[in-house]
């Protein structure tokens, strides 16, 4: 018991330290977990032995990973991207598996082991690839969409591979195709049974559970269904993860999908982290050291082969050479599902220890190198593909042509719902505008409808110059991305210090920061929504329009300070845990023995703790914004505004704790 607790504490401490370090380096946490396992595991500094309880918990991490995959399964999304998903993704998966599996077979690996190795290396990392693409604002670019389509197919391909592994383990007398066919039929039978039960019982059961309004009961029900489905498939001779995937598919068809996703996320993240830690613990660094040359050659060969394969397939599917190369760079590494297949292969004895260690080393090292390739995919494409920048230059010409030479137009960065509404309002007033957007489908559809929209990344200087920022009348950032908005402000203020710039945000978290960066106006959507609701309510109650306009003007002139912060309850708000909602309102009553009783508000110096007093209630009468000369008395209730840490400090100052 003591050994187990010590091991868990060491794993948690190593994971926390490395996750913080990797976040500082802007690297995905999955790499931190792998390194933590390598460091403290039995093949590292050996602080944690290879224990069965840890492996069991890690397997539950795999269960919840597949559950989430099933939850996000969407037939409409597959249909919308069928060419990329089934065409490019299917071709990549089949050819990579065939080539690498054939190579493993030639090197003396058994046919079952070769199939597993081929499937493992055909996978790429969704966690690493998509996170870095999102961080670089490339998820809606052409190579980002192509990479997403391939990753989507790979995720789906995990399911037949999980069906295949137990069939391979039971191999022997029967031909492989017959063994796999029987496993597939058995899986289909289990699938039909689970789906029938789910369709007839799941939705009514969730209705009843939801009616009780108990988050604990709802969460326990989700856990019960997930683990029960995993148990059924395991009892049928299939994998636990397959049952979890089916449970996710069932729940994903109900209206409770998003609630389930939110409730299950803490369990999934913790157990997945432990899963990747245990994978790192499996890696014997001596194998890497003793076979360093072969491991390095295999890693380099994997990265180059997958990159070139995707490049060639991308050209067949009519992607530009530069776009196809960038897609290949994003997909060149092995992925997290390779670990799932490797653990299953070890469980069914499909790979010997030496082959499993070598394979694991190649997978881990390829994932550690992939952030370098993904971060610089654009730079690499420009250096290796002659004429790639010509496509970018031609796009700039399109932007210049659309912007015209007259000037006086408005540049709208982002053509989502807010951007489209702004463009409509400009059109009603005959104000020319030009919208920049990174979604190629949206741009194509809007241009076909005759709208002034072009494909372009608004936080690039050459794009803004092509859009005529020097001649523009105003610029609007209509999407909610603070990092990108700050870059746009920096470029715009350098080129046009005098031009009005309006920035949209979701809330007031970065209001001061954006104003300091040069935004003329910052529009927090949540606070503006409150203003509009309040205005309509006052109008319906008969308050004169002039007074309503005065209220709204005062709030805006004061940078929404009157509306910032709110009282938090037991649960976090729907917007959940963002930095915007760290600042809050909190009431503190001064007891007779409190240190602040009898002192002036100015003498307490709450501002040094980062807290302001927005109101004082005394004798049932509430006075907003008390003067610094206000003398505090026992029984006063002070309404404080600040972060939770600052409010805790202010409470100590006021009460003398």
C-alpha positions as semicolon CSV with decimal commas, in nm:
position;residue;x (nm);y (nm);z (nm)
1;X;0,000;0,000;0,000
2;X;0,280;0,242;0,096
3;X;0,478;0,150;-0,215
4;X;0,174;0,210;-0,437
5;X;0,100;0,549;-0,283
6;X;0,465;0,653;-0,310
7;X;0,473;0,550;-0,676
8;X;0,158;0,747;-0,757
9;X;0,296;1,056;-0,579
10;X;0,621;1,034;-0,774
11;X;0,434;0,994;-1,105
12;X;0,209;1,290;-1,026
13;X;0,501;1,511;-0,919
14;X;0,704;1,430;-1,232
15;X;0,399;1,484;-1,455
16;X;0,314;1,822;-1,298
17;X;0,670;1,954;-1,331
18;X;0,713;1,838;-1,691
19;X;0,366;1,952;-1,804
20;X;0,443;2,302;-1,671
21;X;0,779;2,298;-1,850
22;X;0,630;2,174;-2,178
23;X;0,350;2,431;-2,163
24;X;0,615;2,700;-2,121
25;X;0,782;2,561;-2,436
26;X;0,439;2,550;-2,612
27;X;0,459;2,173;-2,654
28;X;0,163;1,931;-2,615
29;X;0,124;1,774;-2,268
30;X;0,123;1,423;-2,418
31;X;0,499;1,460;-2,470
32;X;0,541;1,566;-2,107
33;X;0,359;1,254;-1,986
34;X;0,575;1,029;-2,205
35;X;0,894;1,193;-2,077
36;X;0,772;1,164;-1,717
37;X;0,724;0,789;-1,759
38;X;1,064;0,749;-1,925
39;X;1,233;0,950;-1,650
40;X;1,092;0,787;-1,335
41;X;1,006;0,445;-1,478
42;X;1,192;0,118;-1,424
43;X;1,416;0,184;-1,726
44;X;1,497;0,543;-1,623
45;X;1,605;0,644;-1,274
46;X;1,381;0,362;-1,145
47;X;1,185;0,557;-0,886
48;X;0,863;0,376;-0,987
49;X;0,848;0,001;-1,056
50;X;0,626;-0,150;-1,324
51;X;0,315;-0,225;-1,115
52;X;-0,006;-0,397;-1,218
53;X;-0,244;-0,138;-1,055
54;X;-0,084;0,142;-1,256
55;X;-0,126;-0,055;-1,582
56;X;-0,490;-0,126;-1,502
57;X;-0,561;0,244;-1,445
58;X;-0,379;0,325;-1,768
59;X;-0,602;0,084;-1,959
60;X;-0,901;0,280;-1,835
61;X;-0,737;0,586;-1,990
62;X;-0,744;0,404;-2,323
63;X;-1,110;0,316;-2,263
64;X;-1,205;0,681;-2,216
65;X;-0,995;0,787;-2,518
66;X;-1,202;0,557;-2,741
67;X;-1,522;0,665;-2,564
68;X;-1,449;1,027;-2,656
69;X;-1,375;0,922;-3,015
70;X;-1,716;0,752;-3,034
71;X;-1,882;1,056;-2,879
72;X;-1,741;1,280;-3,152
73;X;-1,828;1,039;-3,434
74;X;-2,035;1,228;-3,689
75;X;-2,171;1,089;-4,017
76;X;-2,253;1,438;-4,157
77;X;-1,896;1,552;-4,095
78;X;-1,763;1,241;-4,271
79;X;-1,995;1,303;-4,565
80;X;-1,886;1,666;-4,596
81;X;-1,517;1,565;-4,614
82;X;-1,554;1,226;-4,786
83;X;-1,285;1,289;-5,050
84;X;-1,020;1,383;-4,796
85;X;-1,130;1,130;-4,533
86;X;-1,192;0,817;-4,739
87;X;-0,982;0,909;-5,042
88;X;-0,662;1,062;-4,912
89;X;-0,698;0,916;-4,561
90;X;-0,785;0,566;-4,679
91;X;-0,504;0,557;-4,936
92;X;-0,249;0,680;-4,682
93;X;-0,357;0,423;-4,423
94;X;-0,357;0,127;-4,661
95;X;-0,028;0,206;-4,836
96;X;0,161;0,292;-4,516
97;X;0,039;-0,025;-4,344
98;X;0,128;-0,238;-4,647
99;X;0,478;-0,096;-4,701
100;X;0,587;-0,089;-4,335
101;X;0,420;-0,420;-4,257
102;X;0,593;-0,578;-4,558
103;X;0,927;-0,438;-4,443
104;X;0,873;-0,582;-4,093
105;X;0,784;-0,920;-4,246
106;X;1,103;-0,910;-4,456
107;X;1,304;-0,839;-4,142
108;X;1,177;-1,158;-3,981
109;X;0,875;-1,042;-3,780
110;X;0,579;-1,281;-3,779
111;X;0,288;-1,201;-4,009
112;X;0,069;-1,112;-3,708
113;X;0,337;-0,883;-3,569
114;X;0,393;-0,724;-3,912
115;X;0,023;-0,640;-3,941
116;X;0,033;-0,475;-3,598
117;X;0,350;-0,277;-3,678
118;X;0,209;-0,163;-4,013
119;X;-0,110;-0,040;-3,847
120;X;0,082;0,133;-3,568
121;X;0,309;0,333;-3,796
122;X;0,024;0,424;-4,032
123;X;-0,126;0,628;-3,747
124;X;-0,039;0,993;-3,686
125;X;-0,090;1,197;-3,370
126;X;-0,420;1,387;-3,360
127;X;-0,331;1,530;-3,017
128;X;-0,002;1,680;-3,136
129;X;-0,091;1,769;-3,495
130;X;-0,424;1,941;-3,434
131;X;-0,307;2,123;-3,119
132;X;-0,010;2,277;-3,296
133;X;-0,219;2,364;-3,603
134;X;-0,474;2,538;-3,380
135;X;-0,197;2,723;-3,194
136;X;-0,058;2,839;-3,529
137;X;-0,407;2,931;-3,662
138;X;-0,362;2,679;-3,945
139;X;-0,653;2,447;-3,866
140;X;-0,869;2,602;-4,142
141;X;-0,589;2,634;-4,396
142;X;-0,576;2,398;-4,693
143;X;-0,308;2,176;-4,542
144;X;-0,484;2,192;-4,203
145;X;-0,812;2,064;-4,349
146;X;-0,633;1,792;-4,546
147;X;-0,445;1,678;-4,234
148;X;-0,769;1,675;-4,034
149;X;-0,938;1,457;-4,296
150;X;-0,657;1,200;-4,284
151;X;-0,649;1,203;-3,904
152;X;-1,024;1,147;-3,897
153;X;-0,990;0,834;-4,111
154;X;-0,704;0,708;-3,894
155;X;-0,917;0,750;-3,583
156;X;-1,191;0,545;-3,743
157;X;-0,942;0,280;-3,858
158;X;-0,854;0,210;-3,494
159;X;-1,186;0,027;-3,454
160;X;-1,126;-0,251;-3,713
161;X;-0,768;-0,283;-3,588
162;X;-0,894;-0,337;-3,233
163;X;-1,125;-0,606;-3,372
164;X;-0,838;-0,763;-3,566
165;X;-0,591;-0,797;-3,275
166;X;-0,784;-1,059;-3,072
167;X;-0,847;-1,249;-3,396
168;X;-0,473;-1,253;-3,469
169;X;-0,403;-1,373;-3,115
170;X;-0,634;-1,668;-3,157
171;X;-0,476;-1,757;-3,489
172;X;-0,328;-2,088;-3,572
173;X;-0,525;-2,349;-3,762
174;X;-0,771;-2,127;-3,952
175;X;-0,667;-1,891;-4,236
176;X;-0,621;-1,528;-4,136
177;X;-0,909;-1,400;-4,350
178;X;-1,142;-1,656;-4,194
179;X;-1,030;-1,562;-3,842
180;X;-1,076;-1,194;-3,913
181;X;-1,415;-1,257;-4,078
182;X;-1,539;-1,445;-3,773
183;X;-1,415;-1,165;-3,542
184;X;-1,584;-0,907;-3,764
185;X;-1,912;-1,099;-3,759
186;X;-1,894;-1,134;-3,381
187;X;-1,821;-0,761;-3,351
188;X;-2,115;-0,677;-3,577
189;X;-2,342;-0,892;-3,362
190;X;-2,224;-0,718;-3,045
191;X;-2,254;-0,380;-3,218
192;X;-2,614;-0,445;-3,328
193;X;-2,707;-0,568;-2,981
194;X;-2,555;-0,267;-2,805
195;X;-2,704;-0,020;-3,055
196;X;-3,054;-0,173;-3,023
197;X;-3,036;-0,154;-2,645
198;X;-2,901;0,197;-2,667
199;X;-3,164;0,323;-2,910
200;X;-3,457;0,179;-2,716
201;X;-3,339;0,229;-2,359
202;X;-3,070;0,496;-2,353
203;X;-3,268;0,808;-2,442
204;X;-3,564;0,737;-2,205
205;X;-3,319;0,646;-1,928
206;X;-3,124;0,969;-1,972
207;X;-3,449;1,165;-1,969
208;X;-3,531;1,014;-1,629
209;X;-3,179;1,070;-1,495
210;X;-3,175;1,431;-1,614
211;X;-3,514;1,494;-1,451
212;X;-3,360;1,417;-1,110
213;X;-3,118;1,712;-1,164
214;X;-2,827;1,541;-0,993
215;X;-2,487;1,585;-1,157
216;X;-2,344;1,300;-0,951
217;X;-2,614;1,057;-1,066
218;X;-2,573;1,168;-1,427
219;X;-2,196;1,116;-1,412
220;X;-2,225;0,776;-1,246
221;X;-2,472;0,669;-1,514
222;X;-2,229;0,767;-1,790
223;X;-1,946;0,578;-1,620
224;X;-2,169;0,272;-1,573
225;X;-2,272;0,267;-1,941
226;X;-1,915;0,312;-2,063
227;X;-1,766;0,040;-1,845
228;X;-2,063;-0,194;-1,904
229;X;-2,023;-0,169;-2,282
230;X;-1,647;-0,227;-2,244
231;X;-1,718;-0,535;-2,029
232;X;-1,958;-0,677;-2,290
233;X;-1,706;-0,654;-2,573
234;X;-1,431;-0,794;-2,351
235;X;-1,653;-1,087;-2,255
236;X;-1,712;-1,149;-2,627
237;X;-1,338;-1,186;-2,679
238;X;-1,290;-0,835;-2,816
239;X;-1,116;-0,533;-2,663
240;X;-1,237;-0,310;-2,381
241;X;-1,170;-0,002;-2,594
242;X;-1,409;-0,119;-2,867
243;X;-1,697;-0,133;-2,618
244;X;-1,615;0,218;-2,497
245;X;-1,620;0,342;-2,858
246;X;-1,966;0,192;-2,910
247;X;-2,092;0,348;-2,585
248;X;-1,965;0,685;-2,705
249;X;-2,144;0,639;-3,038
250;X;-2,472;0,561;-2,860
251;X;-2,456;0,860;-2,629
252;X;-2,339;1,081;-2,917
253;X;-2,678;1,024;-3,085
254;X;-2,864;1,176;-2,788
255;X;-2,916;1,539;-2,695
256;X;-2,698;1,484;-2,385
257;X;-2,377;1,451;-2,584
258;X;-2,224;1,785;-2,484
259;X;-2,318;1,742;-2,117
260;X;-2,156;1,398;-2,115
261;X;-1,847;1,533;-2,287
262;X;-1,806;1,802;-2,021
263;X;-1,863;1,563;-1,731
264;X;-1,630;1,292;-1,857
265;X;-1,342;1,523;-1,950
266;X;-1,173;1,535;-1,603
267;X;-1,171;1,153;-1,580
268;X;-1,050;1,120;-1,939
269;X;-0,767;1,372;-1,905
270;X;-0,635;1,229;-1,578
271;X;-0,651;0,866;-1,691
272;X;-0,513;0,949;-2,036
273;X;-0,221;1,128;-1,874
274;X;-0,157;0,817;-1,665
275;X;-0,188;0,604;-1,981
276;X;0,087;0,799;-2,156
277;X;0,302;0,793;-1,841
278;X;0,282;0,412;-1,831
279;X;0,371;0,398;-2,201
280;X;0,680;0,604;-2,124
281;X;0,762;0,364;-1,841
282;X;0,765;0,076;-2,090
283;X;1,043;0,232;-2,299
284;X;1,382;0,085;-2,217
285;X;1,633;0,363;-2,286
286;X;1,909;0,100;-2,306
287;X;1,748;-0,035;-2,623
288;X;1,766;0,313;-2,774
289;X;2,126;0,352;-2,658
290;X;2,243;0,006;-2,772
291;X;2,066;0,038;-3,108
292;X;2,098;0,414;-3,147
293;X;2,197;0,403;-3,513
294;X;1,916;0,170;-3,617
295;X;1,658;0,358;-3,409
296;X;1,766;0,692;-3,558
297;X;1,755;0,544;-3,908
298;X;1,406;0,401;-3,846
299;X;1,276;0,733;-3,708
300;X;1,423;0,928;-4,000
301;X;1,291;0,669;-4,247
302;X;0,941;0,684;-4,096
303;X;0,925;1,065;-4,105
304;X;1,058;1,090;-4,462
305;X;0,851;0,800;-4,598
306;X;0,519;0,922;-4,458
307;X;0,592;1,278;-4,567
308;X;0,675;1,171;-4,924
309;X;0,379;0,932;-4,939
310;X;0,132;1,201;-4,833
311;X;0,301;1,443;-5,074
312;X;0,250;1,202;-5,364
313;X;-0,106;1,112;-5,265
314;X;-0,187;1,479;-5,213
315;X;-0,082;1,555;-5,569
316;X;-0,307;1,271;-5,691
317;X;-0,595;1,430;-5,501
318;X;-0,520;1,767;-5,666
319;X;-0,353;1,942;-5,376
320;X;-0,083;2,192;-5,465
321;X;0,269;2,062;-5,411
322;X;0,337;2,303;-5,124
323;X;0,006;2,221;-4,955
324;X;0,064;1,846;-4,997
325;X;0,415;1,877;-4,850
326;X;0,290;2,072;-4,549
327;X;0,018;1,808;-4,496
328;X;0,285;1,537;-4,506
329;X;0,496;1,720;-4,248
330;X;0,197;1,738;-4,012
331;X;0,125;1,365;-4,053
332;X;0,479;1,225;-4,065
333;X;0,503;1,106;-3,703
334;X;0,343;0,806;-3,533
335;X;0,047;0,871;-3,302
336;X;-0,110;0,801;-2,966
337;X;-0,322;0,516;-3,103
338;X;0,000;0,333;-3,184
339;X;0,044;0,297;-2,807
340;X;-0,307;0,154;-2,780
341;X;-0,228;-0,106;-3,047
342;X;0,112;-0,181;-2,891
343;X;-0,036;-0,247;-2,546
344;X;-0,302;-0,472;-2,699
345;X;-0,032;-0,652;-2,901
346;X;0,171;-0,710;-2,583
347;X;-0,136;-0,840;-2,404
348;X;-0,206;-1,091;-2,685
349;X;0,167;-1,180;-2,729
350;X;0,171;-1,070;-3,093
351;X;0,512;-0,900;-3,060
352;X;0,819;-1,025;-2,877
353;X;0,984;-0,798;-2,620
354;X;1,270;-0,690;-2,850
355;X;1,043;-0,591;-3,140
356;X;0,801;-0,415;-2,904
357;X;1,082;-0,209;-2,745
358;X;1,228;-0,109;-3,082
359;X;0,884;-0,013;-3,215
360;X;0,802;0,185;-2,902
361;X;1,130;0,376;-2,925
362;X;1,061;0,476;-3,287
363;X;0,705;0,587;-3,203
364;X;0,811;0,798;-2,903
365;X;1,107;0,964;-3,078
366;X;0,904;1,045;-3,389
367;X;0,642;1,215;-3,170
368;X;0,911;1,411;-2,985
369;X;1,049;1,541;-3,318
370;X;0,713;1,620;-3,478
371;X;0,652;1,962;-3,311
372;X;0,969;2,089;-3,481
373;X;0,842;1,981;-3,824
374;X;0,486;2,107;-3,771
375;X;0,592;2,446;-3,637
376;X;0,816;2,511;-3,937
377;X;0,607;2,339;-4,205
378;X;0,553;2,665;-4,394
379;X;0,923;2,756;-4,387
380;X;1,020;2,405;-4,506
381;X;0,766;2,417;-4,789
382;X;0,896;2,754;-4,909
383;X;1,254;2,622;-4,911
384;X;1,181;2,288;-5,081
385;X;0,899;2,369;-5,325
386;X;0,998;2,610;-5,598
387;X;0,712;2,841;-5,684
388;X;0,515;2,768;-5,365
389;X;0,523;3,136;-5,273
390;X;0,387;3,217;-5,618
391;X;0,055;3,071;-5,509
392;X;0,066;3,297;-5,206
393;X;0,165;3,594;-5,426
394;X;-0,125;3,523;-5,661
395;X;-0,357;3,519;-5,361
396;X;-0,221;3,859;-5,258
397;X;-0,296;3,982;-5,610
398;X;-0,656;3,866;-5,568
399;X;-0,677;4,059;-5,240
400;X;-0,528;4,371;-5,399
401;X;-0,771;4,352;-5,688
402;X;-1,066;4,314;-5,452
403;X;-0,949;4,603;-5,233
404;X;-0,923;4,832;-5,536
405;X;-0,737;5,159;-5,536
406;X;-0,998;5,409;-5,417
407;X;-0,971;5,349;-5,043
408;X;-1,226;5,451;-4,786
409;X;-1,331;5,090;-4,730
410;X;-1,364;4,892;-4,406
411;X;-1,150;4,579;-4,353
412;X;-1,334;4,304;-4,166
413;X;-1,101;4,037;-4,025
414;X;-1,306;3,719;-4,004
415;X;-1,624;3,641;-4,198
416;X;-1,809;3,431;-3,944
417;X;-2,153;3,524;-3,820
418;X;-2,041;3,852;-3,664
419;X;-1,836;3,947;-3,968
420;X;-2,124;3,874;-4,204
421;X;-2,363;4,085;-3,997
422;X;-2,116;4,373;-4,003
423;X;-2,074;4,340;-4,380
424;X;-2,454;4,348;-4,424
425;X;-2,479;4,668;-4,219
426;X;-2,201;4,830;-4,426
427;X;-2,384;4,728;-4,742
428;X;-2,705;4,894;-4,620
429;X;-2,516;5,222;-4,578
430;X;-2,325;5,182;-4,907
431;X;-1,993;5,166;-4,722
432;X;-1,744;4,949;-4,918
433;X;-1,582;4,671;-4,720
434;X;-1,347;4,377;-4,767
435;X;-1,354;4,067;-4,547
436;X;-1,058;3,833;-4,486
437;X;-1,121;3,474;-4,378
438;X;-0,928;3,145;-4,352
439;X;-1,215;2,905;-4,417
440;X;-1,189;2,813;-4,789
441;X;-1,543;2,673;-4,808
442;X;-1,693;2,985;-4,653
443;X;-1,488;3,210;-4,881
444;X;-1,589;3,013;-5,190
445;X;-1,959;3,015;-5,105
446;X;-1,957;3,385;-5,014
447;X;-1,770;3,485;-5,331
448;X;-2,010;3,278;-5,541
449;X;-2,289;3,485;-5,382
450;X;-2,110;3,805;-5,483
451;X;-1,985;3,903;-5,137
452;X;-1,656;4,097;-5,096
453;X;-1,463;3,816;-4,923
454;X;-1,113;3,685;-4,993
455;X;-0,899;3,408;-4,850
456;X;-0,626;3,556;-4,632
457;X;-0,463;3,545;-4,288
458;X;-0,537;3,884;-4,133
459;X;-0,250;3,872;-3,885
460;X;0,009;3,879;-4,165
461;X;0,150;4,215;-4,269
462;X;0,157;4,141;-4,643
463;X;-0,210;4,038;-4,637
464;X;-0,318;4,357;-4,458
465;X;-0,111;4,568;-4,695
466;X;-0,269;4,392;-4,993
467;X;-0,612;4,457;-4,838
468;X;-0,532;4,830;-4,846
469;X;-0,484;4,899;-4,477
470;X;-0,303;5,225;-4,564
471;X;-0,614;5,353;-4,746
472;X;-0,885;5,191;-4,534
473;X;-1,138;5,387;-4,333
474;X;-1,150;5,143;-4,039
475;X;-1,062;4,787;-3,941
476;X;-1,267;4,538;-3,740
477;X;-1,149;4,214;-3,577
478;X;-1,474;4,017;-3,568
479;X;-1,342;3,680;-3,440
480;X;-1,259;3,588;-3,083
481;X;-0,886;3,520;-3,073
482;X;-0,689;3,755;-2,851
483;X;-0,342;3,644;-2,965
484;X;-0,429;3,702;-3,331
485;X;-0,604;4,032;-3,248
486;X;-0,290;4,158;-3,073
487;X;-0,078;4,075;-3,378
488;X;-0,326;4,256;-3,605
489;X;-0,319;4,559;-3,375
490;X;0,061;4,564;-3,373
491;X;0,077;4,559;-3,755
492;X;-0,206;4,808;-3,798
493;X;-0,069;5,058;-3,548
494;X;0,269;5,043;-3,721
495;X;0,116;5,107;-4,064
496;X;-0,178;5,331;-3,965
497;X;-0,156;5,478;-3,614
498;X;-0,461;5,697;-3,680
499;X;-0,707;5,438;-3,812
500;X;-1,002;5,331;-3,591
501;X;-0,980;4,962;-3,494
502;X;-1,266;4,775;-3,326
503;X;-1,196;4,438;-3,164
504;X;-1,453;4,180;-3,058
505;X;-1,391;3,961;-2,753
506;X;-1,606;3,710;-2,572
507;X;-1,574;3,885;-2,237
508;X;-1,382;4,154;-2,051
509;X;-1,073;3,946;-1,962
510;X;-0,837;4,113;-2,209
511;X;-1,014;4,447;-2,245
512;X;-0,736;4,657;-2,090
513;X;-0,468;4,464;-2,275
514;X;-0,632;4,520;-2,613
515;X;-0,692;4,887;-2,539
516;X;-0,326;4,925;-2,446
517;X;-0,227;4,755;-2,772
518;X;-0,411;5,023;-2,969
519;X;-0,772;4,912;-3,007
520;X;-1,002;5,212;-3,048
521;X;-1,295;5,015;-2,908
522;X;-1,320;4,668;-2,754
523;X;-1,662;4,505;-2,763
524;X;-1,704;4,227;-2,502
525;X;-1,986;4,015;-2,641
526;X;-2,119;3,885;-2,308
527;X;-2,136;4,235;-2,155
528;X;-2,292;4,388;-2,467
529;X;-2,553;4,114;-2,456
530;X;-2,634;4,212;-2,097
531;X;-2,661;4,577;-2,200
532;X;-2,901;4,500;-2,483
533;X;-3,119;4,277;-2,264
534;X;-3,128;4,545;-1,995
535;X;-3,215;4,814;-2,250
536;X;-3,506;4,613;-2,389
537;X;-3,632;4,534;-2,039
538;X;-3,621;4,899;-1,928
539;X;-3,798;5,002;-2,248
540;X;-4,076;4,749;-2,183
541;X;-4,105;4,878;-1,826
542;X;-4,168;5,230;-1,954
543;X;-3,832;5,391;-1,873
544;X;-3,770;5,686;-2,111
545;X;-3,539;5,612;-2,403
546;X;-3,311;5,904;-2,311
547;X;-3,241;5,754;-1,968
548;X;-3,173;5,410;-2,120
549;X;-2,929;5,565;-2,366
550;X;-2,758;5,747;-2,076
551;X;-2,717;5,421;-1,881
552;X;-2,568;5,243;-2,182
553;X;-2,336;5,535;-2,261
554;X;-2,213;5,555;-1,901
555;X;-2,133;5,183;-1,894
556;X;-1,943;5,199;-2,222
557;X;-1,756;5,516;-2,128
558;X;-1,644;5,347;-1,808
559;X;-1,512;5,051;-2,011
560;X;-1,786;4,823;-1,876
561;X;-1,645;4,842;-1,523
562;X;-1,998;4,857;-1,379
563;X;-2,077;4,517;-1,533
564;X;-1,747;4,342;-1,479
565;X;-1,738;4,060;-1,229
566;X;-2,029;3,859;-1,091
567;X;-2,116;3,640;-0,794
568;X;-2,002;3,281;-0,847
569;X;-2,205;2,991;-0,718
570;X;-2,112;2,633;-0,631
571;X;-2,053;2,542;-0,994
572;X;-1,840;2,723;-1,249
573;X;-2,028;2,930;-1,507
574;X;-2,119;2,784;-1,845
575;X;-1,830;2,964;-2,006
576;X;-1,614;2,759;-1,773
577;X;-1,276;2,824;-1,619
578;X;-1,146;3,088;-1,858
579;X;-0,934;3,373;-1,732
580;X;-1,226;3,609;-1,794
581;X;-1,417;3,471;-1,504
582;X;-1,140;3,467;-1,246
583;X;-1,234;3,820;-1,142
584;X;-1,558;3,809;-0,949
585;X;-1,777;3,978;-0,690
586;X;-1,776;3,855;-0,332
587;X;-1,952;3,984;-0,019
588;X;-1,777;4,003;0,320
589;X;-1,948;4,107;0,646
590;X;-1,741;4,296;0,903
591;X;-1,788;4,126;1,240
592;X;-1,758;4,334;1,562
593;X;-1,398;4,225;1,619
594;X;-1,284;4,281;1,263
595;X;-0,963;4,475;1,218
596;X;-1,114;4,721;0,966
597;X;-1,399;4,834;1,196
598;X;-1,364;5,204;1,273
599;X;-1,113;5,270;0,996
600;X;-1,164;5,475;0,682
601;X;-1,187;5,278;0,358
602;X;-0,879;5,462;0,228
603;X;-0,675;5,351;0,532
604;X;-0,738;4,980;0,468
605;X;-0,546;4,993;0,135
606;X;-0,739;4,716;-0,036
607;X;-0,615;4,838;-0,373
608;X;-0,269;4,709;-0,280
609;X;-0,419;4,361;-0,271
610;X;-0,573;4,415;-0,616
611;X;-0,932;4,454;-0,488
612;X;-1,185;4,732;-0,526
613;X;-1,499;4,788;-0,316
614;X;-1,792;4,819;-0,554
615;X;-2,058;4,872;-0,283
616;X;-2,123;4,882;0,092
617;X;-2,450;4,770;0,250
618;X;-2,529;4,918;0,592
619;X;-2,853;4,871;0,780
620;X;-3,023;4,721;0,474
621;X;-2,929;5,020;0,256
622;X;-2,684;4,956;-0,028
623;X;-2,455;5,238;-0,135
624;X;-2,261;5,186;-0,461
625;X;-1,900;5,299;-0,506
626;X;-1,828;5,425;-0,149
627;X;-1,598;5,723;-0,108
628;X;-1,246;5,667;0,034
629;X;-1,350;5,868;0,345
630;X;-1,624;5,616;0,431
631;X;-1,566;5,492;0,787
632;X;-1,636;5,122;0,822
633;X;-1,860;4,990;1,101
634;X;-1,944;4,651;1,247
635;X;-2,217;4,482;1,046
636;X;-2,118;4,649;0,717
637;X;-2,125;4,419;0,417
638;X;-1,855;4,504;0,161
639;X;-1,896;4,390;-0,200
640;X;-1,543;4,322;-0,327
641;X;-1,428;4,286;-0,687
642;X;-1,109;4,098;-0,780
643;X;-0,952;3,760;-0,844
644;X;-1,012;3,479;-0,590
645;X;-0,655;3,514;-0,462
646;X;-0,686;3,891;-0,422
647;X;-1,023;3,856;-0,244
648;X;-0,871;3,605;0,000
649;X;-0,593;3,854;0,076
650;X;-0,846;4,137;0,119
651;X;-1,049;3,925;0,360
652;X;-0,740;3,881;0,577
653;X;-0,678;4,257;0,571
654;X;-1,039;4,340;0,662
655;X;-1,092;4,077;0,929
656;X;-0,740;4,078;1,070
657;X;-0,683;3,706;1,022
